[in-house]
Amino acid sequence: MVEWSPHQPGANWLATALNNEVHLWDVNDVRNSVQTIIKGHQRAVTDISWNGLESHLLATGSADGAIFVWDVRDPCKPAKLRALAAHASVAQVKWNRLNAHTLASAQGGELRIWDLRKAKESVSSLRAHVAPINGVDWSPHVEHALVTCSQETKVKFWNTALKNAPPTATIQTVAPVLRARYTPFGEGVVTAAQKGDLSIRLWSLTGQNGAAQPVTAFNAIQTS
């Protein structure tokens, strides 16, 4: 697992997961040595997310069920800002793109939203999918808009400002979806299937009656 820092300056920083550790690298360092090693999880790190608004904040999720937020400015012992109680292996952690205090996590089929200004308990929790969630992404344009995808062959869109509300829209797919990501331009989402469907699909979110419409599919080239 590899995650580039999204910040300028600082885009030369790279976070990688190795078992229960996170290694921070400076790719401009000619020695190619690890600058910092973050230790705190008891089991393998499953996801890493740089905060897009606060360059020093890094969130990690783990198979031990814990979510940690680190201040990477301490080169000797990274500061554990919060221990956010989770109850199952964490598949995804993702910072909100427009709010530096908001974090989303996925454990099994459960989606949780955290506000780091509040208590260590999540501010909302819902059973988003009946099968394990594979991917979570925040909209780059709308603060409370979030997309999830799962093993149940569905992509769902949420308004996280509305607690316990049903999804605002759903895409039914032909195969389990490994990742769903908002496009950085326009109003669209890209999906990648996990198995059985080797294409990457682009969806428009401006379809009739609010339904997402497929725009095109990028098919894998089969080789013999």
JORA-V918808 format. One record per run of one state. SS is the DSSP state (alpha for helix, beta for strand, coil for the rest). FROM is the first residue (numbers start at 0). LEN is the number of residues. If there is no record, write none. Layout:
{{SS	FROM	LEN} {SS	FROM	LEN}}
//
This chain:
{{coil	0	1} {beta	1	3} {coil	4	8} {beta	12	6} {coil	18	2} {beta	20	6} {coil	26	7} {beta	33	6} {coil	39	5} {beta	44	6} {coil	50	6} {beta	56	6} {coil	62	4} {beta	66	5} {coil	71	7} {beta	78	6} {coil	84	7} {beta	91	4} {coil	95	6} {beta	101	6} {coil	107	2} {beta	109	6} {coil	115	8} {beta	123	4} {coil	127	5} {beta	132	6} {coil	138	6} {beta	144	6} {coil	150	3} {beta	153	6} {coil	159	9} {beta	168	4} {coil	172	4} {beta	176	6} {coil	182	5} {beta	187	6} {coil	193	6} {beta	199	5} {coil	204	3} {alpha	207	3} {coil	210	2} {beta	212	6} {coil	218	6}}
//
